[in-house]
Amino acid sequence: MIKITKFGGSSVANSEQFKKVKSIIEADEARRFVVISAAGKAGEDKNKITDLLYLCNAHVEYHVDYMNIFNMIKERFFKIKSDLGLSTDIEGELDELGKNLPKLSVDELVSRGEYFTSKLMADFLGFAFVDAKDVIRFNYDGTIDFELTEKELEVAMLKYERFVIPGFYGVLPDGQIKVMSRGGSDITGSILAKCLKADIYENWTDVSGFMMADPRIIENPRQIDKITYAELRELSYMGASVLHEDAVFPVKEANIPINVLNTNKPDDKGTIILDSIEPSEKDPRVTGIAGRKGFSSFTIYKKHMSDDATFLQKLLNVFVKYGVTVEHMPSGIDSVSLVVKEKDVANRYYDIIESIRKEVKPDNVKYEAGISIIACVGRNMATRPGTSGKLFTALGADKVNVKVIIQAFDEINILVGVATEDFERAIRAIYNSFNH
């Protein structure tokens, strides 16, 4: 059996966290291949290493001395090494990095957080160190070259029975280091799981899996034991960000389960993410509730607009012209609303309205800001009648006005738009309705 284990920044923030990781690895012989993030915040260490490296780069760009910041980075790594009595010679590499820092690309610079944290972890575990630049291959368009990456990883697996690899970065065809988006170590773990044909991908973090709702809004929300990839995508998009949403794709294609676990509470069962889950009456009707603030809507009114085959095309072209992504588009017979991120239109919605008037000659255009979108997600909603009624009854009883309603035919989620001042109250009303 092969388990890919990925540990996030909080799991490797200091020597005490390193010890927890080692205990977890040694508890299961299947945990042979380990992905490591850059050291994060923990205890007195209030800064993430990656943030400090980005700050160094900013100092270089503005011609400000960066050595005080860089020395903070060195001290973090030296302390971990000293506390654990490690022998890996990182001093020389860090000194060289400090001297050459202004010459490095930002991607190469910020990747050093994962690089040095992983080197120390490999020493502590007694595993081989495999540099991500030698195995994780990007195409020039930023996508992963899975064919070449799989070949490189298979060579590493044959050479080393156990190894540690840094997350977050790989290499372009020309040899330049390229990083992924923040949280990209999740993606690295997913790539390894797919390419090494793992049985399971364990993602160790500082929470025991996914909760049904944001614990900052709902006190002690119910734990989600099992969730499908499709449900996870919906919740992640709406702000439930325990796992990088792009980490789903490689393992979904290979039908490899993800288990989200807590480094600080390793006995907690966490959340299992699967491609599909057999229906059960014991499973909850609603899997999770998540939401995001900061939306606006443009509502366009025009009689007989449905008779004009080019109406929507011309309307959407206006938003393409301004580089604005349309998030949702509920419609009626003579009206259509386009929901967008408020920050994308805040300083130019008058211009957009004028362009709409010019392009589609509407009867009226209405703009409204201060909207929040809440997603009620559940694979069981489609087979259990009355979900929508239960949801809207709860919102009505709490006097929350619903501005937008969106539901796709697969019925995996119901989206409602509410005034931002009603956001938390709406989530509590929905949560309480499905948990009492």
N, C-alpha and C positions, 0 to 999 in steps of 0.2 A: 504494500500500500504506500502511496505517495501523498503526503500533505504538504502543500505550499503554505508557509506561515509568513505573514507580513506583519511587522510591528510599526505602529505609527510613532510620531514624534514624542508624544507624552510617555510612550512605553520605553523610550531609550534616552530620556532627558538627563539622567544622572546615574551614578554607580548603583544606587539602590534599585532603580528601574532595570538596569542591566542584569542584576541578580534575579529579578522576577522573570525576565525573559529566559535566562538560562534554566531556571527551574521548570518553566513551561516546556522548553525544547527537550530537556532530559526526561520529561515524564512520558514521552511517546517516541518510539524509535522511528515512526513514519515521518517525523518532522526533520527532514534531511536538508531541505532547501529553504533558506531564510532570506526574506526581503526586508531591508531596513531603511527607515526614513531618517532625516536629519534630526539631531537632538532638539526636542521642543522645550516648552515651559514645564518646570517642576520645582516645587519648593522655593528656594531663594533665587532660582534661575528664572527670571521673569521674561526673558527674551528667547524666541526661537532662533536657532542658528541661521536658518534660511533668511529670516527677516534681517538679521545682522549683516549677512552677506549682501543682500540687496541694498542695505544702507551704505555699506562700503562702496558699492558701485555708484550710488548717488553722490557720495563724497568725491569720488574720482571725476565724475562728470562735471561737478561744479567747482573742481580744483580746490577742494578742501582736504586737509590732512585726514586720512582714514585710519591711521595706525592705532589710535586709541580704541576704535571700534574693533579693529582686527585683533588687537591684543585681548579683548574680551572673548573673542572666539577661541583663540589659542588657549586661554586659561580654562575655558570650559572643557576642552579636549584633554588638556594636561591633567586636570583634576580627576576626570574619569579614569585616565590611564594610571595615575598615582594611587587612587583609592582602590583599584582592583589589582594593582601590582602587575600590570601588563608589560610586555617587552617590545611590542611593535614600535618601530622607530618612526614616529610621526613628526618629531621635532624638526628634522631637516626638511621634510616636505612642506611643513607649515611655514618655515622661514623662507623657503623658495617661493611659496605662494604669495607671501607678503611682499616680497621684492618685485615679483612679476605681475602683481594684481592689476595695475593700470593697463597692462597690455592684453589682458584676458577679455574674451567676450563675456557678456553678462551671463549667458547660459553656462559657460564653463565655470565661471566663478561661483554661481549659486549652487551648482551641482556638487561642490566640494563639501557641503554639509553632509549629504548622504555618503559621499566617498569616505570621509574620515570617521564618521560614526560607524559605518560598516566595517572598516578596517579594525577598529577597536573591538567591535562585537565578534568578528571572526576570531581574533586572538583569544577573547574571553571564552568563547565556546569551544575552541580547538578545531574550528572548521577552516577549510580553505577560503580564501577571498577571491571572488571573481568580479572583475570590474565591469560595470554595466556597458561601458563603451566598447567592450570586446564581444558582447553578445546581443545587445538590444539594438537592432538595426532599423533606422528610419528611411523612408523614401524622401525625395526632395520636397514632396508636397506635405510632409509632416505626418503622413500615415505610417503605420508599422509595416515593415517588410517581414511578414510572418514566415515566409518560406526560408529566408536567410537566417532570421532569428532562431527558428526552430532547429536548423542545422547547427548553429553555433552553440545553442543550449544543450543539444544532445552530445556534442563533443565535450562540453564542460561536465556533463553528468557522467560520462564514461571515464573522464579523467579524475574526477573527485567524487567520492561517495557522499560527501556532505559539503555544502558551501554556503557562504553568505554573499549576497549581491546587493549593491545599493539600488534603491528605487529612484524614480523621478526623472531619470535621464537615459539617453542612449547616444547613438552617433549617426550622423548623416553619411551618405555615400562618399563625400569628400573628406571624411575623418573629423569633421567639426562636431563638437558635443552639442546636443540639443536637449533641452528640458521639456517636460510635459507641463500642463497647467498645474497650479497648486493642488496638492493632494494626489499628485501623479504616482506616488508609490503604490497606491491602490491599483492603478493600471498595470504597473510593473508586475505585481503579484498575480494579476489576472492573466497577463501574457505568459508568465512562467507556468501557471496552472494549465493553460491551453497547450503550450508547446511541449511540456514534459508529461502531458497526458495524466495529470494528477487526478486522484480520486476525490479530493476536496481542497478547497482554498479557504484557509483560516485567516481572517483579517482581525488582528488583535489591536484594540484601541482602548480608550478610557471609559467606555460605556458598555453595558451588558446587552448589546444589540439595539434593536429599534423599539421605541415606545409608540403606543397608539397615537399619542399627541405630544406636543412640546411640553416638557416638564416645567418650563418657565411660565406656562399658562395654566396647565392642569397639574395639580399636586398629585404625585405618585401615579402617573398614568399607567395603564395596563401594558405589560410586556407583550410584544409580538413574537410568538414562538416560531411561526413559519410564514413566509411571504414569497410570492412569485416574483420573477424578474420584472414582469409587466407592472405589477403593483409597485415595486421598488422604484421603477423609472418614474411613475406618476408622482410618488411621494418625494423623491429626490428633486425633481423639477420644481416642486412647490416648497422646497426649503428643508426637507428632512435630510440633512447632509452628513450622516454618519459615514457614508461610503461615497467615493467619487462616482458620479453617475456613469462615466465612460468605462468604469471597471467592469460593468455588467456584460458588455458585448463579447469579449473573447471567451469568457466562460459559458455564456448562454449558448453560443454556437456549438460548444463542445459538451453541453449539458453537464457541467461540473457545478456542484453545489458550493455556495459560499456560506461560511459560518462566521458571523460577526461576534467576537468575544472580547472580554474585559481582562486586560493584563493584570489589573489590580484585584480582580475577583475571578480567578481562573476556574473556579468551580461552578460559576454561573453558566447556565446552558446557552445563553445568548440567543441569537436569531439565525435560523437557517433560511437561505434564499435558494429557491428551486425554480426550474423551468415551469413545472406544473405541479399542482397539488390536488389529490383526489378529494372531491367534495365530501364534507362530513357535517352532519347536523350539530356536532359539538363545536365546530369552528365558528367564530363570530361572523355576523353579517357584514360588519365594516372592519376592515383590517387596520386602517390608519386614517388620521385626519391631519392635514398640513395646510399651511397657507403662506401667502406672500403679500406684503404691502407694496404700495408704490405704482399703481396702475391708473391709467386714464382711459376714457372712451370717447370716440367720435361716433355719434349716431346720425346717419344720413336718412332723410325722409324724401321719397319721391314716388308719386302715384304711378302704378304700372311698371315699376322698375324691373319686375320679373320678366316682362316682355322683351327687354333689351338684353340680348345675348352677350353684349360686350360691356354691360354696366359694371360688373364686379372687376373685370380686367382693368378697365380704365380707372376705377376707384383704387385698386391695389397698386397700380402704377404710380399713383401720387405718393404713396408711402415708400415705394421703391426709390423714387426720385430723391426723397429726403433721407434715405438709408434707415428707415424705421421698420423694425420687425413687427408684424401683426401677430399677437399672441393668441387671440380668440376672435371669432367672428359670428356671434349669434345673429339671427335674422328673423324678420317677419315678412308679411306680404308686401308692404310698401315701405319697409325700413330695414336697415342693417346697421349693426354696431361693430366697430372695430376697437378691440381692447389692446392697448399698447403700454409699454413701460413709460411711466410719467417722466422720468429723467430724459428719455429720448426726444420728448416733444415740448418740454417745459418752456423753452425760450422761443419756440417757433410755431406754436399751434395756430396762431392767427394766419401765418403764411400757409400752413397746411390747409386750413379751412378755405382760404381764398383759392388755392389750387384745386380743391375738391369742387368748389362752385364753378370754376372755369371748365373742369374736365367733364363733370357729369350733370351739371345744371340741376341740382336738387331743389326740392321745394323748401327744405330747411336743413340746417346742420346744427347739431347740438354737441358741445364739448363739456365733459365733466371730469374733474380730477378728484383725487382723494378716494380711490377705490382699492379695496383689497380683495384678493381672490382666495377662496378656501376650497380645497379638494377633499371630498369624502370618498375614499378609495376602498374597494373590496371586491375580490373575485366572486364572492357569494351573493352579491347584490342582485345579479341578473336572475338568479333562480329563487329568490325569496321576495315575493310581491310585498309592496307596502313600504319599501325603503325610502322612496322619495317623499311619500306622505308623512312618514315618521320624522324625516329631516325638516321638512317645511313646517310641520306642526310645532316642532321644538323651537324653530326660529320665530314663528309667529307668537308663541306663548311668551317668548322673551322680548317681544316687540322689536325684533331686528328686521328691518326692511331689506328685502332682496332686490338688488338692482339688475343682476344678470344671472341667467341660468343656462348652463351648458352641459350637455350629456351626449356622448357618442353612442353609436348603436351597440358597441360591445358591452355597454353598461358596467364597465369596470370602475368608473368614477362619475361623480356628480360634482360639477363646479358651480359655486355660487359667488357672485360678487356683492359685497356689502360696503357701506361707508367705512372708511378706515377707523373712525372712532368706535365702531361696533365690532371690530375685528376679534379681540379677545373674548368678548361676550358671546359672539356667535360660535366660536370654537368650543367654549364651555357648554353652550346649549346643545350643540350637536353631540359632543362627547357624552354628556350626561344622558341624553336621549337613548344612546345605544349601549349604555353600561348600567342601566337600572331596570 
